[in-house]
Amino acid sequence: MSVETITTISPITNKPVLTRNGISASDLELLPSVATEAFGSWRKTAFKERQAIVKKALDILKSKQDVLAKELTEQMGRPIAYTAKEVTTAVMRGEYLLKISEDALKDTGGEAEKGFKRFIRKVPVGPVLILFAWNYPYLILVNSLIPALLSGNTVILKPSPQTPTIVEHISDIFAEAGLPQNVIQYFHCGSPTIIEAIVRDPKVSLVCFTGSVAGGLAVQKAAADRLVNVGLELGGKDPAYIRDDVDLAWAAEEIVDGSVFNSGQSCCSLERIYVDEKVYDAFIEQLQAVLKNYKLGDPFDKSTHLGPVVSKRSKETIEAHIKDALDKGAKDATPENETFKSAPADGNFVKPTLLVGVDHSMTVMTEETFGPVIPVMKVKSDEEAIRLMNDSEFGLTASIWTKDTEKGEKLAEDVEAGTVFVNRCDYPSPVSQIILRRVVTSNRKQDLAWTGWKNSGKGVTLSKFGFEQFVKLKSFHVKDYPK
């Protein structure tokens, strides 16, 4: 049986940019066996040596950021002004995970008792399968790859067909850093059947998946006939609530950026905006003022803010959400902007769209759009805002914007999401804040967990808790010899 040919289509031109061969059934079957063999020695490698290899790999990755940035722009369409920053941020995130790894993985002592020694040790789980998405491929991969390796696991990587070269670079970089052979393996695949087969392999000890809800459910289903942990980072429909006491111009800048950066193709992009009715009209005007200064166009032009969305199918979904809203009474309040009318014809370009008069009867307020759309709904009170924010199958992040941070924190307690922000959005920590006009690198402690509620996923990455899925606990109970 011949292997599949996987073609990456540029979202900029809708033309092929590269191809890769898929994997045969026989080669796929070898991957977990090889990973298991490599695990036998890697798990016994001294922790300091594992740390040193990871540190060197991160340094090499950082040195290649400009080359990798061009590739990212070509394959997934994000403007070149921002793709290098993803690599930089991935390195920073990896360095933070490296910094906290010793504390996260240390033994936990039992209570002292004469004649006894008791402690709990965190030991690696074994071969880890990491299936990751295209929209922030380096950032997403670092979340799982770095704690997996530091914990002593081997890994098998499967990238999105949209960004296939990521795993090739990562494999080469870690080999250059001194990682033993076969500790990292990878394969290319576009076939759900192939993916199901490796998920079911009993030698795979953990599955980490980042992608759509449908994809995550398919992975969980494939794993259901055996006892294996599955970590799922899935979609979002993240809401923001603008209270009537904020500086509207400042909040508008933040909300537009949180909604349309990366053309809205982030699991934690803002997709629902609720605004106190007392400032609703004024806030719409501020959003319009911000959007007038955005540039949609060629992502290789360093002055471009927004490039294409990833595929024709994605473009069609976004446009269908907009049409559904307009058909049900919403209005398109997008300001005049010449670049929104003159985007390249061949690519998957979607203009940022500001919708007013929306409600929860509309798809754009209930299903993940994953595009540069800003639907804004009027609310009468804090209570109505929180109720609407929670009226969703998703629960990844949410944000509340107010001068009264104490009140914002109190309101956030009732929001059903894995991360709640006050006066910030679209910001997994640890990360440098990548926004359109600046990069702000935080020097404070960056120790928050990244986790989804409801259909946004299960499991945790980042922070000290991000190591927990990569280890299992082993209790040691030692009694002094009595004679």
Backbone torsions as a table, in degrees:
resi	resn	phi	psi	omega
1	MET	NA	128.0	-176.8
2	SER	-75.6	153.5	178.8
3	VAL	-83.8	158.1	-179.8
4	GLU	-74.9	153.4	171.1
5	THR	-104.1	125.2	-175.8
6	ILE	-106.4	121.7	-177.1
7	THR	-111.2	128.2	175.1
8	THR	-93.0	122.4	179.6
9	ILE	-99.1	127.3	178.4
10	SER	-68.1	128.8	175.6
11	PRO	-71.7	-12.8	-179.0
12	ILE	-78.4	-37.5	-174.3
13	THR	-123.5	-13.3	-172.2
14	ASN	61.0	29.8	174.6
15	LYS	-115.4	153.0	178.8
16	PRO	-62.9	139.2	176.8
17	VAL	-115.7	-23.5	174.9
18	LEU	-167.3	162.5	175.6
19	THR	-130.4	154.7	174.6
20	ARG	-138.4	150.4	174.2
21	ASN	-83.8	139.8	172.4
22	GLY	-73.0	-168.2	-175.9
23	ILE	-115.0	142.3	177.7
24	SER	-77.1	161.7	179.3
25	ALA	-61.4	-38.1	-179.0
26	SER	-69.5	-40.3	177.9
27	ASP	-69.1	-36.0	177.7
28	LEU	-61.7	-41.0	-178.8
29	GLU	-63.8	-28.4	-179.6
30	LEU	-74.1	-30.2	-172.0
31	LEU	-55.4	-51.7	179.3
32	PRO	-64.4	-33.2	178.6
33	SER	-66.3	-44.0	178.2
34	VAL	-65.3	-40.8	178.4
35	ALA	-63.1	-37.8	178.5
36	THR	-65.4	-41.2	178.8
37	GLU	-65.2	-43.9	178.9
38	ALA	-65.9	-32.0	179.4
39	PHE	-61.4	-34.3	-178.4
40	GLY	-56.9	-36.2	179.8
41	SER	-95.3	-37.2	-177.1
42	TRP	-64.3	-37.3	-178.9
43	ARG	-67.2	-21.4	178.4
44	LYS	-94.1	-4.1	176.3
45	THR	-65.5	136.7	-178.3
46	ALA	-54.7	140.1	-177.2
47	PHE	-58.1	-41.7	179.5
48	LYS	-61.9	-34.5	177.8
49	GLU	-69.8	-40.9	176.0
50	ARG	-61.1	-42.7	177.5
51	GLN	-60.6	-42.7	-177.6
52	ALA	-64.5	-39.8	178.7
53	ILE	-65.5	-44.4	178.8
54	VAL	-63.0	-43.0	178.9
55	LYS	-60.1	-45.1	-179.4
56	LYS	-65.1	-40.6	179.3
57	ALA	-62.2	-41.6	178.5
58	LEU	-64.1	-37.7	176.8
59	ASP	-63.8	-41.8	179.3
60	ILE	-66.1	-43.2	178.7
61	LEU	-57.5	-44.2	-179.6
62	LYS	-62.0	-37.7	-178.3
63	SER	-68.2	-17.8	-177.4
64	LYS	-102.9	11.0	-169.1
65	GLN	-60.8	-36.6	-176.4
66	ASP	-70.1	-38.7	176.8
67	VAL	-66.6	-44.6	-179.4
68	LEU	-66.1	-32.3	-179.9
69	ALA	-62.6	-43.7	-180.0
70	LYS	-61.1	-41.2	179.0
71	GLU	-63.5	-43.4	179.2
72	LEU	-60.6	-45.6	179.2
73	THR	-59.7	-43.9	-178.9
74	GLU	-64.4	-40.4	-172.8
75	GLN	-84.3	-36.2	-176.4
76	MET	-123.5	-4.3	166.6
77	GLY	91.5	-1.5	177.9
78	ARG	-66.9	140.8	-179.0
79	PRO	-56.0	143.0	-176.1
80	ILE	-61.0	-22.8	178.8
81	ALA	-63.1	-18.6	-173.4
82	TYR	-122.1	-12.7	-173.7
83	THR	-70.0	-36.6	177.6
84	ALA	-62.8	-31.3	-179.0
85	LYS	-66.8	-28.6	175.8
86	GLU	-63.0	-43.5	180.0
87	VAL	-64.5	-44.5	177.7
88	THR	-56.9	-44.7	-178.6
89	THR	-68.7	-37.6	176.7
90	ALA	-61.0	-40.0	177.6
91	VAL	-64.4	-44.9	178.5
92	MET	-59.8	-42.8	179.6
93	ARG	-63.8	-43.6	177.8
94	GLY	-62.3	-39.6	178.9
95	GLU	-65.0	-37.3	177.5
96	TYR	-65.9	-45.0	178.3
97	LEU	-61.7	-37.1	175.9
98	LEU	-63.0	-42.6	-178.0
99	LYS	-61.5	-39.4	-175.6
100	ILE	-93.4	-1.1	-170.7
101	SER	-63.9	-39.6	-177.5
102	GLU	-63.4	-43.8	179.6
103	ASP	-68.4	-38.7	-177.7
104	ALA	-67.2	-28.5	-173.4
105	LEU	-106.5	3.6	-175.8
106	LYS	-71.1	159.9	176.4
107	ASP	-64.7	152.6	173.7
108	THR	-110.9	117.8	-176.8
109	GLY	-75.3	146.9	172.7
110	GLY	-83.2	178.9	178.3
111	GLU	-70.9	142.2	-177.7
112	ALA	-66.4	136.4	176.4
113	GLU	-152.5	128.6	-177.5
114	LYS	-59.0	131.7	178.4
115	GLY	87.2	0.7	-178.4
116	PHE	-133.6	149.4	171.9
117	LYS	-130.3	121.8	-179.4
118	ARG	-133.4	137.0	175.8
119	PHE	-159.3	162.3	178.2
120	ILE	-113.3	128.0	-179.3
121	ARG	-111.4	141.4	175.3
122	LYS	-95.0	115.4	-176.9
123	VAL	-115.4	149.8	-176.8
124	PRO	-64.9	150.1	-175.9
125	VAL	-80.4	-29.2	-176.3
126	GLY	126.4	-158.9	-179.2
127	PRO	-59.9	131.9	-177.8
128	VAL	-115.1	129.7	175.4
129	LEU	-98.1	122.2	-178.6
130	ILE	-116.4	114.0	178.0
131	LEU	-109.4	116.4	-170.7
132	PHE	-132.8	159.7	-168.9
133	ALA	-91.2	175.9	-172.0
134	TRP	-95.6	-18.7	-166.1
135	ASN	-74.2	-32.9	170.3
136	TYR	-140.3	67.7	-166.4
137	PRO	-63.4	-38.4	-179.9
138	TYR	-71.1	-42.8	179.0
139	LEU	-63.2	-45.6	-178.6
140	ILE	-63.2	-43.1	-177.6
141	LEU	-65.3	-42.3	-179.4
142	VAL	-57.8	-36.6	-178.1
143	ASN	-52.8	-37.8	-177.4
144	SER	-103.6	-40.0	-173.6
145	LEU	-61.6	-47.2	-174.3
146	ILE	-66.2	-51.2	177.3
147	PRO	-65.0	-31.2	177.9
148	ALA	-62.8	-48.0	-178.8
149	LEU	-68.1	-43.9	-179.4
150	LEU	-63.2	-32.0	179.0
151	SER	-74.8	-13.6	177.8
152	GLY	102.9	15.7	179.8
153	ASN	-92.9	157.0	166.4
154	THR	-94.7	159.9	-175.1
155	VAL	-134.3	147.5	171.6
156	ILE	-120.4	122.3	-174.4
157	LEU	-106.6	138.1	172.9
158	LYS	-130.5	109.2	-179.2
159	PRO	-83.6	169.4	169.7
160	SER	-67.9	143.1	173.9
161	PRO	-60.1	-16.8	179.2
162	GLN	-74.7	-30.2	-178.2
163	THR	-131.5	65.0	-171.3
164	PRO	-72.7	-22.9	-173.2
165	THR	-77.0	-12.0	-178.1
166	ILE	-56.1	-49.2	-176.2
167	VAL	-67.5	-31.5	179.2
168	GLU	-66.0	-44.0	177.3
169	HIS	-64.9	-45.0	-178.1
170	ILE	-62.5	-43.4	178.9
171	SER	-60.7	-45.2	179.6
172	ASP	-65.3	-41.6	-178.4
173	ILE	-63.1	-44.9	-179.4
174	PHE	-70.5	-33.1	174.9
175	ALA	-63.7	-42.6	177.1
176	GLU	-62.7	-31.7	179.8
177	ALA	-78.7	-6.7	176.5
178	GLY	104.3	10.1	178.4
179	LEU	-66.9	131.0	-179.9
180	PRO	-59.4	153.0	-178.5
181	GLN	-58.4	140.1	173.9
182	ASN	73.4	3.3	171.3
183	VAL	-68.1	-35.8	168.8
184	ILE	-113.6	127.6	169.8
185	GLN	-127.6	161.4	177.2
186	TYR	-148.3	162.6	173.5
187	PHE	-149.2	154.9	176.5
188	HIS	-103.1	141.6	-175.4
189	CYS	-163.4	139.8	171.7
190	GLY	-122.7	5.4	-173.9
191	SER	-99.9	120.7	175.8
192	PRO	-59.6	-32.5	-179.4
193	THR	-64.0	-42.7	178.3
194	ILE	-63.0	-45.2	-179.5
195	ILE	-62.2	-43.3	178.4
196	GLU	-58.9	-38.2	-177.8
197	ALA	-63.8	-43.5	-178.0
198	ILE	-76.5	-30.4	175.2
199	VAL	-62.1	-35.7	-178.7
200	ARG	-78.8	-12.7	-175.5
201	ASP	-64.0	126.0	-176.1
202	PRO	-66.7	-15.3	178.7
203	LYS	-79.9	-15.9	175.9
204	VAL	-80.5	120.1	-172.0
205	SER	-96.1	-14.6	179.6
206	LEU	-157.5	140.4	175.8
207	VAL	-119.1	127.1	175.8
208	CYS	-116.7	120.7	-177.1
209	PHE	-124.5	133.4	171.8
210	THR	-125.2	124.5	-178.9
211	GLY	167.1	-149.3	-175.7
212	SER	-76.2	162.9	176.2
213	VAL	-61.9	-44.2	179.7
214	ALA	-61.0	-42.0	178.1
215	GLY	-65.2	-41.3	179.2
216	GLY	-65.2	-40.5	177.8
217	LEU	-65.3	-36.3	178.1
218	ALA	-65.1	-40.4	177.5
219	VAL	-65.6	-45.0	179.5
220	GLN	-61.7	-40.2	178.5
221	LYS	-64.1	-42.3	179.8
222	ALA	-62.7	-31.4	-177.8
223	ALA	-88.0	-3.1	-168.1
224	ALA	-69.9	-18.2	-177.0
225	ASP	-90.5	10.8	174.5
226	ARG	-147.5	163.5	-177.9
227	LEU	-89.0	92.7	178.3
228	VAL	-141.4	139.0	178.5
229	ASN	-74.3	140.6	177.1
230	VAL	-128.0	116.8	175.2
231	GLY	-94.2	129.6	-175.7
232	LEU	-124.9	119.5	170.5
233	GLU	-111.1	109.0	-168.1
234	LEU	-117.3	-148.5	-170.5
235	GLY	-83.7	-178.6	178.4
236	GLY	-149.9	163.2	171.0
237	LYS	-140.1	63.0	-162.2
238	ASP	-72.9	128.8	-177.8
239	PRO	-97.9	156.2	169.7
240	ALA	-131.1	144.8	177.7
241	TYR	-122.3	122.1	179.8
242	ILE	-100.4	111.0	176.3
243	ARG	-79.9	168.4	-170.2
244	ASP	-81.4	1.0	-176.0
245	ASP	-103.0	3.0	-174.3
246	VAL	-86.2	161.1	168.2
247	ASP	-72.7	110.6	-169.9
248	LEU	-68.0	-36.5	-180.0
249	ALA	-64.9	-44.3	178.2
250	TRP	-64.1	-46.8	-178.5
251	ALA	-62.5	-36.8	179.9
252	ALA	-63.2	-42.1	176.7
253	GLU	-57.1	-45.9	-177.7
254	GLU	-68.2	-41.2	-177.4
255	ILE	-67.8	-43.1	178.4
256	VAL	-62.1	-45.8	179.2
257	ASP	-61.4	-44.4	-179.7
258	GLY	-66.5	-21.0	-179.0
259	SER	-90.5	-38.3	-168.6
260	VAL	-116.6	-7.2	177.1
261	PHE	-57.6	142.3	-175.1
262	ASN	59.7	29.7	-177.2
263	SER	55.8	32.9	178.3
264	GLY	73.3	12.2	-174.2
265	GLN	-96.6	64.7	176.4
266	SER	-140.2	142.9	179.4
267	CYS	-62.6	-24.1	-178.5
268	CYS	-110.8	19.9	170.6
269	SER	-62.9	150.3	173.8
270	LEU	-72.7	130.2	179.9
271	GLU	-126.2	-5.7	177.6
272	ARG	-144.5	125.5	179.7
273	ILE	-118.8	124.4	177.0
274	TYR	-112.1	131.6	-173.7
275	VAL	-130.0	134.0	176.4
276	ASP	-55.8	133.6	-174.5
277	GLU	-59.9	-24.1	-177.6
278	LYS	-70.8	-23.3	-179.0
279	VAL	-121.8	9.7	-173.5
280	TYR	-57.1	-55.4	-176.0
281	ASP	-62.1	-42.1	179.5
282	ALA	-65.2	-36.4	-180.0
283	PHE	-69.5	-38.3	176.3
284	ILE	-58.6	-42.3	178.5
285	GLU	-61.6	-38.4	178.8
286	GLN	-68.9	-39.3	175.7
287	LEU	-60.8	-41.9	178.9
288	GLN	-63.0	-40.3	179.9
289	ALA	-63.1	-38.2	178.4
290	VAL	-67.9	-46.6	-176.0
291	LEU	-64.1	-27.1	178.4
292	LYS	-59.9	-24.6	-175.5
293	ASN	-98.3	2.9	178.7
294	TYR	-85.5	150.3	179.3
295	LYS	-120.6	120.5	173.9
296	LEU	-99.7	132.0	179.5
297	GLY	167.6	-154.1	-176.4
298	ASP	-57.5	117.9	-177.3
299	PRO	-70.0	-12.5	175.6
300	PHE	-85.7	-4.6	172.5
301	ASP	-84.3	120.0	-173.6
302	LYS	-66.3	-12.4	178.3
303	SER	-91.6	-2.6	-178.7
304	THR	-77.4	134.2	175.7
305	HIS	-90.7	-39.3	-173.8
306	LEU	-129.7	130.2	174.9
307	GLY	-102.3	-157.7	-179.6
308	PRO	-77.7	165.7	165.8
309	VAL	-84.8	170.1	-160.9
310	VAL	-71.2	-28.1	-173.1
311	SER	-154.1	164.8	174.2
312	LYS	-60.1	-40.0	-179.8
313	ARG	-62.2	-41.4	178.2
314	SER	-64.0	-43.9	178.3
315	LYS	-58.9	-44.1	-179.9
316	GLU	-63.0	-40.2	178.5
317	THR	-63.1	-46.1	-179.8
318	ILE	-61.3	-46.8	-179.0
319	GLU	-65.8	-32.6	176.7
320	ALA	-67.1	-38.6	177.1
321	HIS	-63.6	-41.7	179.0
322	ILE	-64.3	-45.8	-179.2
323	LYS	-62.0	-42.6	179.1
324	ASP	-58.8	-42.9	179.8
325	ALA	-64.7	-44.8	-179.1
326	LEU	-65.0	-39.2	178.9
327	ASP	-64.3	-27.1	-177.8
328	LYS	-97.9	10.7	172.2
329	GLY	112.5	-4.8	176.3
330	ALA	-70.6	161.9	178.1
331	LYS	-120.8	143.3	175.7
332	ASP	-85.8	110.3	-177.5
333	ALA	-106.1	20.0	179.9
334	THR	-63.4	131.6	-178.5
335	PRO	-73.7	163.4	174.7
336	GLU	-63.9	132.3	178.6
337	ASN	-156.3	116.0	-173.2
338	GLU	-59.4	-34.6	-178.0
339	THR	-69.5	-23.5	178.0
340	PHE	-70.6	-19.6	-179.3
341	LYS	-97.3	-16.5	-169.0
342	SER	-120.2	26.8	178.9
343	ALA	-66.0	152.6	178.9
344	PRO	-52.3	135.8	-171.9
345	ALA	-73.5	-27.9	-172.2
346	ASP	-80.6	-23.0	-174.8
347	GLY	-90.5	-178.1	-177.8
348	ASN	-95.5	59.9	-174.9
349	PHE	-88.5	132.1	177.2
350	VAL	-126.8	124.3	-179.5
351	LYS	-68.9	144.8	171.4
352	PRO	-57.4	132.9	-174.0
353	THR	-125.4	122.3	177.9
354	LEU	-98.6	117.7	-179.3
355	LEU	-111.0	133.1	176.4
356	VAL	-120.2	161.7	-179.9
357	GLY	71.8	30.2	-179.7
358	VAL	-88.8	161.9	173.0
359	ASP	-153.0	179.7	-171.8
360	HIS	-80.8	6.1	169.5
361	SER	-80.7	-8.7	-173.7
362	MET	-100.3	140.6	-179.1
363	THR	-57.8	-35.9	-176.3
364	VAL	-64.3	-15.1	178.4
365	MET	-104.6	-1.1	-175.7
366	THR	-127.2	-34.6	-179.2
367	GLU	-104.5	151.6	179.5
368	GLU	-65.6	122.6	-178.8
369	THR	-88.4	-41.9	179.0
370	PHE	57.1	49.1	-179.8
371	GLY	-158.2	176.3	-173.5
372	PRO	-82.3	65.7	-178.0
373	VAL	-121.6	136.4	-179.3
374	ILE	-122.2	91.4	177.5
375	PRO	-89.2	127.1	-172.7
376	VAL	-121.1	125.9	-176.3
377	MET	-119.3	139.1	-179.8
378	LYS	-82.6	137.7	175.9
379	VAL	-130.7	156.9	-175.5
380	LYS	-98.1	-18.3	-173.4
381	SER	-158.3	167.2	173.6
382	ASP	-59.0	-41.9	-176.1
383	GLU	-63.6	-42.3	178.2
384	GLU	-65.2	-40.4	179.9
385	ALA	-61.1	-46.9	-178.5
386	ILE	-65.5	-40.0	178.3
387	ARG	-60.5	-42.9	-179.6
388	LEU	-71.6	-37.2	177.1
389	MET	-59.7	-36.7	-178.8
390	ASN	-84.3	-8.2	-179.0
391	ASP	-82.5	69.6	-175.8
392	SER	-158.6	150.2	174.6
393	GLU	-77.3	-9.9	-177.2
394	PHE	-104.5	161.0	178.4
395	GLY	-160.8	59.5	-179.6
396	LEU	-89.5	-68.8	175.4
397	THR	-133.8	165.7	174.9
398	ALA	-155.9	155.7	-178.9
399	SER	-138.8	148.0	177.5
400	ILE	-125.6	131.9	-173.5
401	TRP	-115.9	115.2	-174.2
402	THR	-162.2	150.3	172.2
403	LYS	-70.1	-30.0	-176.6
404	ASP	-86.8	85.2	-174.7
405	THR	-65.5	-30.5	177.0
406	GLU	-64.2	-42.5	177.4
407	LYS	-67.2	-39.4	178.1
408	GLY	-60.3	-42.4	178.7
409	GLU	-66.0	-38.6	178.6
410	LYS	-64.1	-43.0	178.1
411	LEU	-64.7	-37.1	-177.7
412	ALA	-62.8	-25.6	179.2
413	GLU	-60.4	-28.3	-177.1
414	ASP	-94.4	0.3	-179.1
415	VAL	-86.4	133.3	-176.4
416	GLU	-91.8	85.5	-178.9
417	ALA	-156.5	152.7	-179.5
418	GLY	-70.7	-28.3	174.7
419	THR	-132.9	130.0	174.8
420	VAL	-119.8	132.9	179.7
421	PHE	-110.2	150.0	165.4
422	VAL	-120.6	118.1	179.6
423	ASN	64.2	35.1	175.3
424	ARG	-163.1	159.8	176.7
425	CYS	-156.9	167.5	172.5
426	ASP	50.9	54.6	-170.1
427	TYR	-146.7	79.1	171.9
428	PRO	-64.5	135.1	179.0
429	SER	-114.8	134.0	8.9
430	PRO	-84.4	137.3	-179.2
431	VAL	-167.0	155.4	165.6
432	SER	-87.6	141.9	-175.2
433	GLN	-76.6	107.7	178.9
434	ILE	-90.7	110.5	174.9
435	ILE	-131.1	174.8	-167.1
436	LEU	-65.5	-34.9	-171.5
437	ARG	-107.4	-6.8	-178.5
438	ARG	-164.1	164.4	170.5
439	VAL	-120.8	120.1	-179.1
440	VAL	-106.1	116.3	179.8
441	THR	-99.3	119.9	-175.3
442	SER	-87.1	136.6	177.0
443	ASN	-100.8	-0.8	-179.6
444	ARG	-76.6	172.5	175.7
445	LYS	-63.0	135.1	-177.4
446	GLN	-119.8	89.9	-165.3
447	ASP	-131.7	26.2	-177.1
448	LEU	-91.7	144.0	177.2
449	ALA	-78.8	149.6	175.8
450	TRP	-111.8	113.6	-174.5
451	THR	-151.8	145.8	180.0
452	GLY	-106.5	144.7	172.3
453	TRP	-102.9	166.5	178.5
454	LYS	53.7	-134.5	-178.1
455	ASN	-83.0	10.3	175.4
456	SER	-83.8	-2.0	172.5
457	GLY	132.9	-172.3	175.8
458	LYS	-151.6	151.9	-175.7
459	GLY	96.6	176.8	-173.7
460	VAL	-138.1	138.8	165.1
461	THR	-124.8	171.1	-179.1
462	LEU	65.0	164.1	-177.3
463	SER	63.3	-177.6	177.9
464	LYS	-65.2	-26.5	179.8
465	PHE	-72.7	-17.9	179.1
466	GLY	-70.1	-10.4	176.5
467	PHE	-87.5	-17.0	-166.8
468	GLU	-66.5	-34.7	-179.1
469	GLN	-71.7	-15.2	-177.4
470	PHE	-93.8	3.5	179.4
471	VAL	-133.3	159.9	168.8
472	LYS	-124.3	155.5	-175.0
473	LEU	-91.7	138.7	177.6
474	LYS	-131.0	117.9	-178.3
475	SER	-90.1	133.2	176.6
476	PHE	-110.7	128.4	-179.0
477	HIS	-129.8	104.2	-173.4
478	VAL	-116.3	123.7	177.2
479	LYS	-107.1	135.7	176.5
480	ASP	-56.1	145.6	177.5
481	TYR	-65.9	127.7	-168.7
482	PRO	-76.2	-7.1	-176.5
483	LYS	-121.0	NA	NA
